[in-house]
Amino acid sequence: MGSGGMVASEFAARLGLKVAVVERHRVGGDCLWTGCVPSKALLASAKVAHHARTADAFGLRAVEPEIDLAEVWRRIRSIRERIAASDDDPARFSALGVEVCLGDATIAGPHEVRVDGRVLRTRFILLCTGSRPAEPDIPGLADTRFLTSESLFEIERPPQSIVMIGGGPIAIEMAQGMRRLGIEVVVLQKGDAILPRDEPELVSVLQNRLAAEGVALHLEVETAHVTSDAQRKTVFGTIDGAPMSWSAEEVLVAVGRKPNLESLGLESVGVETSPRGVVVDDRMRSTVPSIYVAGDAAGRYLFTHSAGHEAVRAVRDMFFPGRGRVSSLVPWCTFTDPELAHAGLTESEARERYGDVVRAHTFDLAHSDRARADGTEEALIKVVTGRRGRLLGAHVVAAAAGEMIHEYALAINEGLKFTRLANLIHVYPTLSSSTGQLAAEVVFDEVSRYRALVALWKRVPRR
């Protein structure tokens, strides 16, 4: 009953279906307890601290904030509890007619779910069991009692220093947030760049910001082993073959996710799985037609918003077969400062798929009046177009990139030419007005091709 299960159960109940949901831990799932909500609460506190520290850039007196990490963590937990007692309260779902069953579930057959000895017989089953942090096989790591996203917000005494293994969204968000809260942060990334699924040109903008704020980023790290004593934990590894080591009070591991499938009994009923999750078609059906899957358990896109979309489409397809196909366009955002948002294809992905017809257009928000006024000029928009100027991808690194990306996602989804966005009157002054500016620049470039025709027209005699 996490991001997928809550949305699916409410949707199904509002359709008038008989619905039961099995939850073995806490309603709300990773998003509420260990992911989106606590991480964004931490980032909000960190941003306030950063603004106090850099207030002189806005004509105010800068001060070094007094940070009580334990109080920050208490605030995070209080926000979770407020949501758990309102929007994610099991009683709210019960009032909708959903039967909430607490316990462990196993699939007893194509139409049967066993919950602690009780058998629920049903027409369809929807698996929304989510995922958990992956644990890399690094010698000595298991003996260090390392942190993950599941345990980070449960600790009573946050560390003064931390080494993070991994350079994906979870690690990078937490790296900046914790550094702004005065924690010494080291990030060890195995690859040659952080956030490898995003547009490299924009990632470099963010990477420079992190380095300027004091996050120690190390790329192409091969971790060898981990040791610990009463005070410190040390990660040993190499960079370009040279031995290195990094020590801190804590180690945070953020190297991906693993689907929660082991205890469900899927093999006994013929549900095919892979290392990423349950194998599904574009209607979220497993290899057993009565069993559908949504969210991290299916391994398509590991995002809250994707899980909700898939869950609703799955329920729709159960009762209106063929009407529940899921979208392959899933935008996302890494909520650093600046935010980094992504929709559609990167430039390299587009060129690999469509070749020389691909064009890339960029707009530096140093030319945005709103970015100048807000002191957030360190930002960039990059759009990727294909044949006849159709929008294939859009990427934004900016203060409100997560809000700006939806206009691009809609245009990609509708198969629009990018220049169509120039026809929309954008509110001024906003960061989104930069979208209109970039689209207008592309229009102006296209119009310039007609200069010779205009010159010829001017020479035609008039009567």
Secondary structure, 3 states (H helix, E strand, C coil): CCHHHHHHHHHHHHCCCCEEEEECCCCCHHHHHCCHHHHHHHHHHHHHHHHHHCHHHHCCCCCCCCCCHHHHHHHHHHHHHHHHCCCCCHHHHHHCCEEEEECCEEEEECCEEEECCEEEECCCEEECCCEEECCCCCCCHHHHCCECCCCCCCCCCCCCEEEEECCCHHHHHHHHHHHHCCCEEEEECCCCCCCCCCCHHHHHHHHHHHHHCCCEEECCEEEEEEEECCCCEEEEEEECCEEEEEEECEEEECCCEEECCCCCCHHHHCCCEECCEECCCCCCECCCCCEEECHHHCCCCCCHHHHHHHHHHHHHHHHCCCCCCCCCCCCEEECCCCEEEEEECCHHHHHHHHHHHCEEEEEEHHHCHHHHHHCCCCCEEEEEECHHHEEEEEEEEECCHHHHHHHHHHHHHCCCEHHHHHHCCCCCCCCCHHHHHHHHHHHHHHHHHHHHHHHHHHHCCCC
